[in-house]
Amino acid sequence: MNYLLALLLPPLSILLAGRPFLAVVVFLFWVPAIIFSGGLGHPIFVLLAWIIIWQRQEDRRARRYDR
């Protein structure tokens, strides 16, 4: 579900992945990028959100196997 949210609102998806500071920074860059580039910068933020979501899932798996 979070991957789908990353397509539409990458900063919110990053926030839900547990990275609030990064979500604020991405939001501050994402809004002007959408306005000034006509949406051309949006795929970079989607990719960033997907990487962060994947990284969080890998961290959860690693913690589960370490027990």
N, C-alpha and C positions, 0 to 999 in steps of 0.2 A: 504494500500500500504506500509505503514511504517513497518508493521509486516513482510511482505515478504522481505523487505530490511534488516530487523533484522536477518533473517536467513542467509543471505550472508555476510553482512558487519555490524556487530553490532555497531562498533564505529561511523560509518556514520549515522546510524539510531538514535543513542543517540544524535548526534549533531543536527539532524533535529528535534528532540523532544525538543530542546531548552536547552540542558545542555552541553555547549561547554567545560567547564573545565573537567567534568566527561568523555566526549568523548575523550579528549586527554589522560587522565589517563588510560582509558580502552584500547585505542590504544597501549599505551606503554606496557601494560601487555598482550594484545591479540596477537600481532605479535610474541613475543617469545614463548607464549603458543602454538601457531599453529606450529611453527618451531620445538620446542623441544619435544612436546608431540605427534606429528603426527596428530593433530586435536582433541585430546581427551578433551581438555579444552574448545573447541568451544561452546558446549551446555550451559555451565555456562554463557558465555557472551551473548548468544542468550536469555536466560532466564532473565538476567539483563535488556537487551534492551526491552523485552516485558513488564516487570514490569514498567519500566520508561515510555513507551508509554501509557500503561493503566493508570498510575498515572496522566499523563498530560491530558488525556481525561476526567478523573474524576474531575480534577481541572476546566476544561472548563465547565463541566456540573454544578458544584457547583456555579461557577460565574454566569452562565446563570440563575439559579434558585434564586440567591440572589437578583437579580434586581427587 
